[in-house]
Amino acid sequence: MSFNGDDRSTRHSVLTTARRAAALVNALADEHPDPADVADVLRAYGEPDPIDLTARDIAGMRAAAASLRQVFAAEHADDAAAALNRLLKDHTGPLRLTSHGGGTPWHPHLDHDDNAPWDEWLLASSCMSLAVLVWDRQRPPGRICASTSCQNAFITQGSGPERRYCSRRCATRERVAAHRRSRSAEQPDETA
């Protein structure tokens, strides 16, 4: 069977793959992530069913996600590139093209084969997309949310100033908290 050109091609875009990496880093941050929640993230980014994740799969993916978090935490392009180079050297195979037997558009893979374990696939596909973003933008591909109550990884994009928060919700929450702190510092001490 050969790929017929439907919308599945967007599943393999660099930005979509990078966003999937951030979503999985976040979903796997819990000490005991629910395999169903992780499978939902995979489905949301175009992975076909069945997605049967074992406890061993989740443990390996958590380790991969923890390694990828270093890339999101990088403050500078040099730091992101160094983290990616370590991961590429230690965890990926040679670059190859695959269409998964004609079921998808041709796209690059760095895992060792089309049936690689989930953790190997997660590291390889994420490293590739994040490396392309560093190359393209010459800055870290993403960040860790600056909100101390969040800490989600997210992809930065656009030509404006770099975002510090993963969402408007986190930015607003932090802005309101800072405003309240400044207001309380301005209030005279009524107990004196």
N, C-alpha and C positions, 0 to 999 in steps of 0.2 A: 504494500500500500504506500502511496506517495502522498506527501503533504499537498493539500489543495489550496493553500493560501488564505485560510480563514483568519479570524482575529487572534489565533493562538500565537502568532508571531510576536505580538507585543509582550508576551510572557517572557521573552528572552531579551528584552531591551536592557541596556546597561542600567538605566535609572530604575526600572522596575526591579531588576535583580538586586540593586543596592538597597532599595526600599524594603525588599523582602528580607535582606540581611538584617537591617535595623529592626524590623518587626520580629524576627526570630530571636535576635539578641535580647529584645525586651520580653518576649514570651518565655524564654528559657532562663530568665534572671531569677525567678523564684527557686527556692531550694527544692521544691517538689512540684515542678510544672505538670499540669494535667495533659496527658498525651492527646486528649481530644481537642484541647485548646491549641496545641502546637499543630495538630493536623488541620484545624480550621485556618490557621495562618497560612499553611502550605496551600490549601485549597484557594484561599483568597488571592494568592499570587499565581494561580494557574496550574498547580500540581494536580494531576488526575487521580481519581480514586481507582483502586482502593489505596488508602494510606493507613497502613497498619504499623503503628509505632510501638515497639517493645520498651520495657524499662531500660534495657541495654542501649537501644537507639537513643532514648531521651538522655541518658547519662553521657553518651558520646557527644550528642548535640549540645548539651550544656557546657561541656569542656570546650567544644569548638566556639560556641557563643562567647564564652569568657575570654578566649584568645582574640576574637574579633572585637570585643569591647575595647581592647587596647588601641585599635585603629580609630575608633570613634572618640576616644579620650585624648588623642594626639592634638596638641596645640598648634603645631606647625606642619607644613607639608613634609619637611625632612623627617619629623617624628613618625608621621603616618606612613611614609615610604619605608622607613626602617622597620616598623612593625610588620608591614605587608611583606617586605623582602624576607624577614625571618619566617613568616607563615608560609610563603610560597616555597622557600627552600626546604622547610621541614615537613610540609604536609601535602604537597601537590605533585602530580605527575607531569609528563610533558604535554604541551599544548596540542590539542587535536580538535577536529571538527566532527560533529555527529548530527544526524537527523533522527536518531533513535529508530532506525529501521524504516525511515520514510514517514514517520508519524508527526514530525515537527519540521519547522524550517531548519536549515543548517545553522549551527551555532557552535561557538567554541566551548570546550570543556578542559578542565585541568585535573579532574579526578582520573583515577586509573582505568575505569571502564564505565559503561552506561549503567551498570548495576552495582556501583560502588555503595558502600554503607552510607547512611544518612549523614553522619558526622563528616566523612570525607567529602561528600557532595556539598554540604553546607560550607565548609571551609574553602573548597576550591572555587565554587561559583561565586561566593561572596568576595574572596580575594581578587578574583578577576575583575568583577564590576567595580569594586572600590579602588583597585589599581588604575583602571581606566579613568575614573573620576579624578584621582590625584593627578594623573598625566594631563587630562583635559583642562583642569582648573588651576593646577599648581597650588593647591591648598588642600587641607584635610577634607575628606569627602563628607564628613558628618561631625556630629558633636554628641556629647552627653548633656542632657537638659541641665541648665544652671539652677533649676529649682531643687532645693535640698529635699523636698518631699516627693520628687519624681525620679530623677536619674535615668530616664529613658534615653536610648540612643535614637538619633534621627539623622536623616540626610539633609545637608544644607544645599541650597540651590539658589539660583538667581544672581543678579549682578549687583544688588544692593548690599547694605552692610550685612555681615554674617549674623544669622539668628543665634540667640543664646538659649532659647527655650524651644521645646519640642512642639508646643502648641500655643495658641492664643490664650487658652485657659490657664496654662502654667505662667505665662508672661503676666496676665492680669492678676493672678493670685499673688505673685511676687511683688508687683507694683502696688497693690492694695496693702500688703503687709508692710512694705517700706513706707508707704504713706502713713499708716497707723503708727509705726515706730517713730516717725518724725513728728507727728502730731502729739504723741504722748511725751516726747522729749521737750516740746514747746510748752506744755501745760505746767503752770506753776504748781509746786508741791503744796497741796492744801492741808497737809498735816503739820506744817511748820507754824 
